[in-house]
């Protein structure tokens, strides 16, 4: 339902690698606050100016303007990068984390309180996304609802981080000997991270229901009966189908969350129920069942765990030699970590995610035997969510989902019995390689840490 902001993760990396700089510049606390407001507000004001100009020049109610507005959204990352640059000035020039430590010293959890220093970046990203949201929506949502939605999208990936930081802070409450043992043995810290990653996937339905207003799909309705028949036919178990109330935002979407049947839930937005036929909703739900059938959620969890193991080798083979060669630096280790993060989660993970989406599409068409209804549903999703139907290959590399036209072409090839498409009925080769390499990398990582 939303993509994790790499900009936000980058901000976290820079924040937690921060060390106070020795400088002769004397800046008062009030000056730090004022300059933080100025630096945070400048990219936002520039974004509002650009999007307002484009919205006036190319009104969204004219269909011929939609491609131009779609292309504009690709530049959102430019303004978000400007917001990140302003945030780095807040950290390294204004020593914002030092100010947070000074005035929140009463808060006993040292690592957790540093999250408050992330607020300027969080506010900047929300405002930038809010400005872009208003450019090409078919129906304009209330500003408060849009801002709340964007905040929750950005907060969702932060929840596991908050849990991990709270765990680290709890370590410092342990006896000194236990603290030293944990801090001197990196594999113990990794062992603390693994449950946090697993819980993020296992308890994702609870997180989603905590963040968003939901209610169970009406029992006894015709649609509920059809979906019960569909899920029984698939043999897939889940706890409930719930409806996400989106208010005036007009978001048509569906998602599945939860690793185990006892807490697994299928989420449908109210706009999906309002604007789609029962047959189209069946195909959308079948797509989500495809994610369960091919164990995509456990695959994503293993992929996240594999990141920790593979980063150890990147650190030893690449990052550590680079830092040793160029000398001590605050920025270089963070840039190396950020580079690896982007390569791993933007290029590699999103490539795998697009393959999984194709696999779920195939399952939906095969299970329901209604490929035309599914293609109609995909086209409606594009229109209601203001998503371009066609994306160039280069830009698609940065998306978790293939373009609508590419997904429809995939279904057409499946209907034509294309042999290259039929292999999607089996587990993907990338997943088999991941499962095979995971224990090998785990053993090598333990040997490396010793």
C-alpha positions in Angstrom: 0.0 0.0 0.0 3.0 2.2 0.0 6.6 2.2 -0.6 9.2 2.6 2.1 10.9 6.0 1.6 14.6 5.5 0.9 15.0 9.2 1.8 13.7 8.6 5.3 16.0 5.6 5.7 18.9 7.6 4.5 18.0 10.3 7.1 18.1 7.6 9.8 21.5 6.4 8.7 23.0 9.9 8.8 21.3 10.6 12.1 22.7 7.6 13.9 26.2 8.0 12.5 26.3 11.6 13.7 29.1 12.8 15.9 29.3 16.4 17.1 31.7 18.5 15.1 34.3 20.7 16.7 33.6 24.2 15.4 34.3 27.8 16.5 30.8 28.9 15.4 28.7 29.7 18.4 25.0 29.3 17.6 22.3 29.7 20.3 19.5 27.1 20.7 16.9 29.6 19.3 19.1 30.1 16.2 19.3 26.4 15.7 15.5 26.1 15.9 14.9 29.1 13.5 17.5 27.8 10.9 16.0 24.3 11.1 12.6 25.8 10.3 14.1 27.7 7.3 16.0 24.8 5.9 13.0 22.4 6.3 10.6 24.9 4.8 12.6 25.9 1.7 12.3 22.6 -0.3 8.6 22.5 0.7 7.9 26.0 -0.5 9.8 25.3 -3.8 7.7 22.1 -4.2 4.4 24.0 -3.6 5.4 26.7 -6.2 6.3 24.1 -8.9 3.3 21.9 -8.3 0.9 24.9 -8.1 2.3 26.3 -11.4 1.9 22.9 -13.1 -1.6 22.3 -11.8 -2.7 25.7 -13.2 -1.0 25.2 -16.5 -2.1 21.6 -17.0 -5.5 21.1 -15.3 -6.0 17.4 -14.2 -9.6 17.5 -15.6 -8.3 17.4 -19.1 -7.3 13.9 -20.2 -4.5 15.1 -22.5 -2.7 16.6 -19.5 -2.5 13.4 -17.5 0.7 12.1 -19.1 2.5 15.4 -18.3 1.2 15.2 -14.7 2.3 11.6 -14.4 5.8 12.5 -15.5 6.0 15.4 -13.0 5.6 12.9 -10.1 8.8 11.2 -11.2 10.6 14.4 -10.0 9.2 14.1 -6.5 12.4 12.3 -5.6 14.4 15.4 -6.6 12.5 17.5 -4.1 12.8 14.8 -1.4 16.6 14.7 -2.0 16.6 18.5 -1.5 14.8 17.9 1.8 17.4 15.3 2.8 20.2 17.8 1.9 18.5 20.4 4.1 18.2 17.8 6.9 21.9 17.0 6.6 22.6 20.7 7.2 20.4 20.6 10.3 22.5 17.6 11.6 26.1 18.5 10.7 26.1 22.3 10.6 23.5 23.1 13.3 24.2 20.0 15.5 20.5 19.3 15.8 21.0 15.9 17.6 23.0 17.7 20.3 20.1 20.1 20.9 17.7 17.1 21.2 20.0 15.4 23.7 20.3 18.6 25.7 16.6 19.4 26.1 15.3 15.8 26.2 17.9 14.5 28.6 15.1 13.7 31.1 14.0 10.9 28.6 16.0 7.9 29.8 16.3 6.0 26.5 19.2 7.7 24.7 18.9 6.0 21.3 15.1 6.3 21.2 15.0 10.0 21.9 17.2 10.7 18.9 14.2 9.8 16.7 12.9 13.3 17.7 15.7 14.7 15.6 14.1 13.1 12.6 11.0 15.3 12.8 12.2 18.0 10.4 12.8 15.5 7.6 9.6 13.7 8.4 7.6 16.9 8.2 9.4 18.0 5.0 8.6 14.7 3.3 5.0 14.8 4.3 4.5 18.3 3.0 6.3 17.5 -0.3 4.1 14.4 -0.8 1.1 16.4 0.0 1.9 19.0 -2.7 2.4 16.3 -5.3 -0.8 14.4 -4.2 -2.9 17.4 -5.1 -1.6 17.7 -8.6 -3.4 14.9 -10.5 -5.9 13.2 -8.3 -9.4 12.7 -9.8 -11.0 13.6 -6.5 -9.2 15.9 -4.1 -9.1 14.5 -0.5 -9.2 16.7 2.5 -5.7 18.1 3.4 -5.9 16.7 6.9 -6.7 13.2 5.7 -4.0 13.3 3.0 -1.4 14.5 5.5 -2.4 11.8 8.0 -2.2 9.1 5.3 1.3 10.2 4.3 2.4 10.3 7.9 1.2 6.8 8.5 2.9 5.5 5.3 6.2 7.0 6.5 5.6 5.9 10.1 5.0 2.2 9.2 8.7 1.4 8.4 9.7 3.3 11.5 7.8 1.1 13.9 10.3 -1.8 13.7 13.1 0.7 14.0 11.5 2.1 17.2 11.3 -1.4 18.6 14.9 -2.1 17.8 16.1 1.1 19.4 14.1 0.4 22.5 15.8 -3.0 22.7 19.2 -1.4 22.4 18.4 1.1 25.1 17.2 -1.7 27.3 20.6 -3.4 27.0 22.1 -0.4 28.9 19.9 -1.1 31.8 21.4 -4.6 32.2 24.4 -5.3 34.5 27.6 -3.9 33.2 29.2 -7.3 32.5 26.2 -8.3 30.4 26.3 -5.0 28.5 29.9 -5.5 27.6 29.3 -9.1 26.5 26.5 -8.0 24.2 28.4 -5.0 22.8 31.6 -6.9 22.2 29.9 -9.7 20.3 28.2 -8.4 17.1 26.3 -11.6 16.5 24.4 -11.0 19.7 23.2 -7.6 18.4 22.2 -9.3 15.1 20.3 -11.8 17.2 18.4 -8.9 18.7 17.6 -7.5 15.3 16.2 -10.8 13.9 13.1 -11.0 16.2 12.3 -7.4 15.3 12.4 -8.2 11.6 10.3 -11.3 12.1 7.7 -9.5 14.3 7.4 -6.7 11.7 6.0 -9.3 9.2 4.2 -11.5 11.7 2.3 -8.7 13.4 1.9 -6.5 10.3 -1.9 -6.9 10.3 -2.1 -5.5 13.9 0.2 -2.6 12.8 -2.1 -1.9 9.9 -5.3 -2.0 11.9 -3.7 0.2 14.5 -2.7 2.8 11.9 -5.8 2.7 9.7 -9.5 2.5 10.5 -10.8 -0.9 9.4 -14.0 -3.0 9.9 -14.8 -6.6 8.9 -16.4 -7.2 5.6 -20.1 -7.5 6.1 -21.1 -11.1 7.0 -24.0 -12.4 4.9 -23.3 -10.1 1.9 -23.3 -11.5 -1.6 -19.6 -10.5 -2.0 -18.6 -12.1 1.3 -20.2 -15.4 0.1 -18.4 -15.3 -3.2 -15.0 -14.5 -1.5 -15.6 -17.4 0.9 -16.1 -19.8 -2.0 -13.0 -18.4 -3.7 -10.8 -18.8 -0.7 -12.2 -22.3 0.0 -11.4 -23.2 -3.6 -7.8 -22.0 -3.2 -7.4 -24.0 0.0 -5.7 -20.9 1.6 -6.6 -20.0 5.2 -6.8 -16.6 6.7 -8.3 -15.0 9.8 -10.5 -12.3 8.2 -11.2 -9.9 5.3 -11.4 -6.3 6.5 -12.3 -3.1 4.8 -10.0 -0.1 5.1 -11.9 3.2 5.4 -10.1 5.8 3.3 -12.7 8.6 3.6 -12.4 11.2 0.9 -9.1 9.9 -0.4 -10.5 7.6 -3.0 -7.8 4.9 -2.8 -8.6 1.6 -4.5 -6.3 -1.1 -3.3 -5.9 -4.4 -1.7 -3.2 -6.1 0.4 -2.5 -9.2 2.4 -0.6 -9.2 5.7 0.4 -11.8 8.2 2.8 -14.7 8.0 0.6 -17.3 9.8 -3.1 -18.2 9.1 -4.1 -17.3 12.7 -3.3 -13.6 12.2 -3.4 -13.3 8.4 -5.8 -10.7 7.1 -6.8 -9.5 3.6 -7.4 -5.7 3.4 -9.7 -4.1 0.8 -10.3 -0.4 0.6 -13.8 1.0 0.6 -13.2 2.6 -2.8 -12.5 -0.9 -4.2 -15.8 -2.1 -3.0 -17.6 0.9 -4.3 -16.3 1.2 -7.8 -15.4 -2.4 -8.7 -17.8 -5.2 -9.7 -17.9 -8.4 -7.6 -16.1 -10.3 -10.4 -13.3 -7.7 -10.4 -13.0 -7.8 -6.6 -12.8 -11.6 -6.8 -9.8 -11.3 -9.1 -8.1 -8.7 -6.9 -8.5 -10.9 -3.9 -7.3 -13.9 -5.9 -4.1 -11.9 -6.6 -3.6 -11.4 -2.9 -4.2 -15.1 -2.4 -1.5 -15.7 -4.9 1.0 -13.9 -2.6 0.0 -16.4 0.1 0.1 -19.4 -2.2 3.7 -18.7 -3.3 4.8 -17.6 0.2 5.9 -14.2 -0.8 5.6 -12.7 2.7 8.0 -15.3 4.2 10.2 -14.7 1.2 10.4 -10.9 1.8 11.2 -11.7 5.5 14.1 -13.9 4.5 15.2 -11.3 2.0 15.4 -8.7 4.9 17.3 -11.2 7.1 19.7 -11.9 4.2 20.4 -8.1 4.0 22.0 -8.3 7.5 24.2 -11.3 6.6 25.3 -9.9 3.2 26.0 -6.5 4.6 28.7 -8.0 6.9 30.6 -9.2 3.8 30.1 -5.8 2.1 31.5 -4.1 5.2 34.6 -6.3 5.4 35.3 -6.4 1.7 34.3 -2.9 0.6 33.4 -0.4 3.3 36.2 -1.1 5.8 39.0 -0.9 3.1 37.5 2.3 1.7 37.3 4.0 5.1 40.9 2.9 5.9 42.2 4.2 2.5 40.5 7.6 2.7 40.9 8.2 6.4 38.5 8.7 9.2 35.3 10.4 8.1 31.7 10.6 9.4 30.2 10.8 5.9 32.0 8.0 4.0 30.8 5.0 6.1 27.2 6.3 6.0 27.5 6.8 2.2 28.8 3.2 1.8 25.9 1.8 3.9 23.4 3.9 2.0 24.8 2.7 -1.3 24.5 -0.9 -0.3 21.0 -0.3 1.0 19.8 1.3 -2.3 21.3 -1.4 -4.4 19.8 -4.2 -2.2 16.4 -2.8 -1.5 15.7 -0.6 -4.6 17.2 -2.5 -7.4 17.4 -6.2 -6.2 14.4 -6.3 -4.0 12.1 -4.4 -6.3 13.1 -6.6 -9.2 12.1 -9.6 -7.1 8.9 -7.9 -6.0 7.9 -7.3 -9.7 8.4 -10.9 -10.4 6.3 -11.9 -7.4 3.5 -9.5 -8.7 3.5 -11.3 -12.0 3.3 -14.6 -10.3 0.3 -13.4 -8.2 -1.3 -12.1 -11.4 -1.0 -15.5 -13.0 -2.5 -17.2 -9.9 -5.5 -14.8 -10.0 -6.2 -15.4 -13.6 -5.9 -19.2 -13.2 -7.9 -19.4 -10.0 -10.9 -17.3 -11.0 -10.7 -18.2 -14.8 -11.7 -14.5 -15.4 -8.7 -12.9 -17.0 -10.9 -10.2 -18.7 -12.3 -9.2 -15.3 -8.8 -9.0 -13.9 -7.6 -6.9 -16.7 -10.5 -4.5 -16.2 -9.7 -4.3 -12.5 -6.1 -3.4 -13.3 -7.2 -0.6 -15.6 -9.6 0.7 -13.0 -6.8 0.7 -10.4 -4.7 2.8 -12.7 -7.5 5.4 -13.2 -8.7 5.7 -9.6 -5.2 5.8 -8.1 -3.9 8.2 -10.8 -1.2 5.7 -11.8 0.2 5.7 -15.4 -0.8 2.7 -17.4 2.6 2.5 -19.2 6.0 3.1 -17.7 9.4 3.0 -19.5 11.6 0.1 -18.5 14.1 2.4 -16.8 11.6 4.0 -14.5 9.9 0.7 -13.8 13.2 -0.5 -12.2 12.4 1.8 -9.3 8.9 0.4 -8.8 7.7 -2.6 -6.7 5.0 -3.3 -9.3 5.2 -3.7 -13.1 3.3 -1.2 -15.2 -0.4 -1.9 -15.8 0.2 -2.5 -19.5 3.0 -4.9 -18.8 0.8 -6.8 -16.3 -2.0 -7.0 -18.9 0.4 -8.2 -21.6 1.7 -10.8 -19.1 -1.9 -12.1 -18.7 -2.4 -12.2 -22.4 0.7 -14.2 -22.9 -0.5 -16.6 -20.3 -3.8 -17.0 -22.1 -1.8 -17.8 -25.3 0.1 -20.6 -23.4 3.4 -18.9 -23.7 6.0 -21.3 -22.3 8.1 -18.5 -20.8 5.1 -17.4 -18.7 4.0 -20.9 -17.6 7.2 -21.3 -15.5 5.7 -18.7 -13.1 3.5 -21.5 -11.8 6.5 -22.8 -9.9 8.6 -21.0 -7.3 10.8 -18.4 -8.8 14.5 -19.3 -9.3 15.5 -16.2 -7.4 13.6 -17.5 -4.3 15.2 -20.9 -4.6 18.7 -19.3 -4.7 17.9 -17.1 -1.7 16.8 -20.1 0.4 19.9 -22.0 -0.6 22.3 -19.2 0.1 20.7 -18.1 3.4 22.3 -20.9 5.6 25.6 -20.7 3.8 25.8 -16.9 4.4 24.7 -17.5 8.0 27.5 -19.9 8.7 30.1 -17.7 7.0 28.8 -14.7 8.9 29.3 -16.5 12.2 32.8 -17.5 11.3 33.5 -13.9 10.2 32.2 -12.4 13.5 34.4 -14.8 15.5 
